[in-house]
Amino acid sequence: QVQLVESGGGSVQAGGSLRLSCATSGYTSSSYCMGWFRQAPGKKREGVATIDSDGNTKYADSVKGRFTVSKDNGKNTLYLQMHSLKPEDTAMYYCAAGPELTFRLEKWEYWGQGTQVTVSS
């Protein structure tokens, strides 16, 4: 049984910051890769940032330098620190868990319910 629950979304002005959290339960948090994905209305879901069990990370070009993904194994929690937010960052953000580090959606086995991020200009 694996459950992922996102929190921390909200509405901010362009240039602002938010930190998203993903609380995990089950056995995936210690060994599985974790990732953040986002989906805007009318668009396909896309990878944002991922992290493996060793702390290696991968970022989408659109967020590199602005977003930081991290995890706290002791708290079984994944984070996404977002700075310099832009209106184009507006989307539903989902956390996910899976066996490998990739942006291919079909490889991710577990998904949270999502948290909304809205950035106004």
N, C-alpha and C positions, 0 to 999 in steps of 0.2 A: 504494500500500500504506500503510494507516494502522493503527496499533496503539496502544491505550491500556491502561496497566497501573496499577491503583490499589494503594496501600499505605497503611499507617498506622492501619488499624482495630484494634480491640481492645475490651477490657472495662474500664469505668470506673464509679466511683460517681457518683450524681447530684450535679451541681454541678462535676464535673470537666471536663477539657479534652482534646481530641485534635486533631491536625492530619493531615488526609488529603492524600496526594499522588497525582498522576496523571501518569506519565511518558508522553510522546507520541513517536511516530515517524512519519515520512512528511512530508507537506506542509501539514497542517492547522493546526499549532500557531501559525503566524505570522499567518494571516489568518482562520481560522475562529473562530466563537464556541465557547466551551467552557462546560460546565455540569456540575453535580452533581445527581443524582437519587437517590431512595431508595425502597425497597420493603420493607415489613414483611410477615411471613407472613400470607396471606389478604387482603392489601390491594393496591390498584393502585399502580403506580409513580407517583411524584409529583416535580415539580420542586422543588429546594431552593435553588439559587443558580446564576446564569449570568453570564458576562462576555464582552464582545465585544472586537474587536481594538483598540478605543480605550480600553478599560478601564471602559466603562460596565457597571454591574451591576444585577441584578434578584434579589430575594430573596422566598421564600415568607414570608407573614405570620408563620407559626409559628416562624421562625428569625431574623427580623429583629432586630438588636441583639445577637444571640448568636453568629452565624456570619459569617465574612468569607471571600469568595472572592477569589483573586488568582492571578496567573500570572507566570512568569519565562520570557520568550521565549528568553533566552540558554540556559536549561537545558531548554527545551521541556517545562516542567512546570507543571501546574495544582495549586493548593492549596485546601483548605477548612479554615480554622481554626475550631474549634468550642469555645465556652466555655459555661459554665453548662448543661451537658448534662442533659437530663431523660429519664426512662424512655421517654417517648413518642418520643424520637429514635432508639430502637433500630430498626435496619433494616439491610439490605444497601445500601451506598452505591455508586453507579455514576457514573463520569465519562463524558462524551459530547462529541462534536464535530459541528458542523453549520454550515450557511451563514447562519443567522439566529438572533437572540436571541428565544427563545420558550420557554414551558413546555409547548408542544404536543409530545408524545412523538414523533409521526410525522415531525416535521421534523428530527429528529436522525439523522444518517447512520452514525455510528460510536460504538461502545460498548465500554467496558472490561468486565472479568470481574466486578468488584465486590469490595468489601472490607466485612467485617462490623463493625458498631458495636453494642455492647451496653452499655446504661446501666442499672445496678441502683439501686433505691431504698434 
